Amino acid sequence: MRLGVTIFLTDRTIGVAELARETEARGFSSLWLPEHTHIPASRRTPAPAGGDQLAEEYFRSLDPLVALAAAASVTERLVLGSGVSLVAQHHPIDYAKAWATLDLLSGGRAQFGVGFGWNVEEMENHGVAYATRREQVREHVLAMHELWANDEAAYSGRFVNFDPVFMWPKPIQQPRIPTLIGGSAGPKMFAHVAEWADGWMPIGGRGIRDALPALREAWSDAGREGDPQVIPFGTVPSAEKLEYYESLGCTEVVVRLPASGRDDVLAALDSFTPYLT
């Protein structure tokens, strides 16, 4: 089973180039970076882990695509993913070009992790309504898929509309960059996965066994072949936990690194290395 890593990189943590080199050198399969374009000073939206304050890394995080491009330039095999991209906060034409460029320049190593978002004020600053964010994300991703796959692409929906256009580069991975959705289990989540994604990233890795039948049923009902990818994301590893995930059919697990300086991050990488198989 492959083992990847995720980290909140900031202007105060280990540098992305060094992290990418060290991650690949140790044999980890992938590097995943989260996204927040900004964090509003208002704390009207509760922090995900509870409490009134967000950890500093939330409002100091690097742009994931720029950071992943830097990582691509110093590695050869490391898969480069977003965990997760707040897709509704980007224009789909611009975003499709940026992701296609990353996939091209990395030699086909990009993975598109998609999130619906939780911070109401952050979305509002981008003109995104919380109540309709899932529908907006869906349309943005479907439009991006059209742009990646077709020489002449068009899309018409509630949130995205454009007449036939030309857009290059195309991603090396066709017909699209592998697309996974991060978030909690549920009928809405699995309906989205089955319709327009390639897999599910349960954040923290909880509740997978109970959720798998519903996910597979939604996948089959949508006429999809094979099985969706399931990648437990941001978990703290142990031998027992990784064996459990493997027994469920997971082929990759993404473990969490501390948002810290060089010494702490490399020590964490070394502590996870014995779990590589």
Buried (B, 14 or more C-beta within 10 A) or exposed (E): BBBBBBBBBBEEBBBBBEBBBBBBEBEBBBBBBBBBEBBBEEEEBEBEEEEEEBEEBBEBBBBBBEBBBBBBEBBEEBBBBBBBBBBBBBEBBEBBBBBBBBBBBBEEBBBBBBBBBBBBBBBBBEEBEBEEBBBBBBBBBBBBBBBBEBEEBEBEEEBBEBEEEEBEEBBBBEEBBBBBBBBEBEEEBBBBBBBBBBBBBBBEBEEBEEBBEBBBEBBEEEEBEEEBBBBBBBBEBEEEBBEBBEEEEBEBBBBBBBBBEEEBBBEBBEEBEEBEE
